[in-house]
Amino acid sequence: MEILDGKKISNQIKEEITVEVEQMKERGEKVPHLAAVLVGNDGASLTYVGSKVRSCKKIGFESTLIHLPEETTEEDLLKQVHQLNNDPAIDGYIVQLPLPKHIDEEKVLMAVDPDKDVDGFHPTNFGKMALDMETFISATPFGIMELLKRYNVDTEGKHTVVIGRSHIVGRPISILMSQKGKPGNSTVTLAHSRTKNLKELTLQADIVISALGVPKFLKDDMVKDGVTVIDVGITRVADDTKEKGYYITGDVDFESVSKKASFITPVPGGVGPMTIAMLLKNTLLARERHNG
Ligand SMILES: Nc1nc(=O)c2c([nH]1)NC[C@@H]1CN(c3ccc(C(=O)N[C@@H](CCC(=O)O)C(=O)O)cc3)C=[N+]21
């Protein structure tokens, strides 16, 4: 069994980006500038956005955090989005999800300039991704593909079962895994909450990608020997004995499933840190495009 060490690989990627940023500086070019918009005070969102900003500092990017109150109106948020679209100093930005209930997420994501959409959530970028065109690929699926690539996990002709059909993980990763390329060329089954024979499917899977958000959902009796398991679920479980008041767990019952797996991602330290690294990678690509 080999651990797909997202923490380690994400640090490698960040080091690679740091070198590129230094070269940009030497050429007298502007360095990448990432902005993040956060509405409200969701604990997990604060952690992620904080971690993105810290990473920017570490690798030499400029960063801007726009923290708006929970009561921000949709209109005001859209104004902020247009401001970012029109600000030549900003290469790319993200609007952290989830947004408060009174704001129409789709409307906001549609307003983001596709050329600055380093999350790859805009329909233009999602469409390009689905059509094998060069574009910003959403950070989480991009991170999973990069992890498989760097560990040389063989996906060619293998059966991949994706659990979860979200727009930001399940749907795009099902497309990427089926595309031509390495990694890729996989036969994909996209399972979700209405799937009836899930266990039957996962037992056939060479690769299981779980993006469900249900702690310890995937058990060892649901997978075959030698399976590759990618755990995208990150759930905070309240626990007073922990310093932070919670612990983090994935969709996978790691202890039992890892005994059968040939490759497996841990939580924390797997897909999460890769997501941040690939967001930075997309921002670097945005800057390179703007530099021409
Ligand atoms: N516009 C937008 N883009 C996103 O990419 C986006 C988003 N909204 N909303 C929420 C999800 C989730 N997400 C994570 C990023 C890093 C970790 C991460 O670094 N996790 C650490 C643990 C961090 C912790 O302590 O909670 C780990 O798995 O090791 C997790 C999850 C990005 N997302």
The ligand as an SDF file (V2000), in Angstrom:
LIG
                    3D

 33 36  0  0  0  0  0  0  0  0999 V2000
  -14.6430   28.9380   -4.7010 N   0  0  0  0  0  0  0  0  0  0  0  0
  -14.2440   27.8590   -4.0410 C   0  0  0  0  0  0  0  0  0  0  0  0
  -13.1610   27.1780   -4.4770 N   0  0  0  0  0  0  0  0  0  0  0  0
  -12.7110   26.0790   -3.8080 C   0  0  0  0  0  0  0  0  0  0  0  0
  -11.7330   25.4360   -4.2320 O   0  0  0  0  0  0  0  0  0  0  0  0
  -13.4070   25.6680   -2.6190 C   0  0  0  0  0  0  0  0  0  0  0  0
  -14.5220   26.4130   -2.2120 C   0  0  0  0  0  0  0  0  0  0  0  0
  -14.9110   27.4890   -2.9440 N   0  0  0  0  0  0  0  0  0  0  0  0
  -15.2120   26.0500   -1.1210 N   0  0  0  0  0  0  0  0  0  0  0  0
  -14.8340   24.9260   -0.3010 C   0  0  0  0  0  0  0  0  0  0  0  0
  -14.0310   23.8850   -1.0610 C   0  0  0  0  0  0  0  0  0  0  0  0
  -13.1910   23.0110   -0.1660 C   0  0  0  0  0  0  0  0  0  0  0  0
  -11.8120   23.3720   -0.4560 N   0  0  0  0  0  0  0  0  0  0  0  0
  -10.7110   22.9280    0.2830 C   0  0  0  0  0  0  0  0  0  0  0  0
   -9.4490   23.4750    0.1670 C   0  0  0  0  0  0  0  0  0  0  0  0
   -8.3980   23.0650    0.9720 C   0  0  0  0  0  0  0  0  0  0  0  0
   -8.5710   22.0870    1.9170 C   0  0  0  0  0  0  0  0  0  0  0  0
   -7.4390   21.6850    2.8060 C   0  0  0  0  0  0  0  0  0  0  0  0
   -6.3660   22.1920    2.7250 O   0  0  0  0  0  0  0  0  0  0  0  0
   -7.6740   20.7280    3.7120 N   0  0  0  0  0  0  0  0  0  0  0  0
   -6.6970   20.2640    4.6810 C   0  0  0  0  0  0  0  0  0  0  0  0
   -7.2490   20.4020    6.0950 C   0  0  0  0  0  0  0  0  0  0  0  0
   -7.6660   21.8100    6.4060 C   0  0  0  0  0  0  0  0  0  0  0  0
   -8.4570   21.9550    7.7120 C   0  0  0  0  0  0  0  0  0  0  0  0
   -7.8150   22.0240    8.7560 O   0  0  0  0  0  0  0  0  0  0  0  0
   -9.7190   21.9940    7.6700 O   0  0  0  0  0  0  0  0  0  0  0  0
   -6.3490   18.8100    4.4110 C   0  0  0  0  0  0  0  0  0  0  0  0
   -7.1990   18.1080    3.8340 O   0  0  0  0  0  0  0  0  0  0  0  0
   -5.2710   18.3720    4.7680 O   0  0  0  0  0  0  0  0  0  0  0  0
   -9.8230   21.5020    2.0340 C   0  0  0  0  0  0  0  0  0  0  0  0
  -10.8630   21.9150    1.2130 C   0  0  0  0  0  0  0  0  0  0  0  0
  -11.7880   24.2980   -1.4380 C   0  0  0  0  0  0  0  0  0  0  0  0
  -13.0130   24.5700   -1.8770 N   0  0  0  0  0  0  0  0  0  0  0  0
  1  2  1  0
  2  3  2  0
  2  8  1  0
  3  4  1  0
  4  5  2  0
  4  6  1  0
  6  7  2  0
  6 33  1  0
  7  8  1  0
  7  9  1  0
  9 10  1  0
 10 11  1  0
 11 12  1  0
 11 33  1  0
 12 13  1  0
 13 14  1  0
 13 32  1  0
 14 15  1  0
 14 31  2  0
 15 16  2  0
 16 17  1  0
 17 18  1  0
 17 30  2  0
 18 19  2  0
 18 20  1  0
 20 21  1  0
 21 22  1  0
 21 27  1  0
 22 23  1  0
 23 24  1  0
 24 25  2  0
 24 26  1  0
 27 28  2  0
 27 29  1  0
 30 31  1  0
 32 33  2  0
M  CHG  1  33   1
M  END
$$$$
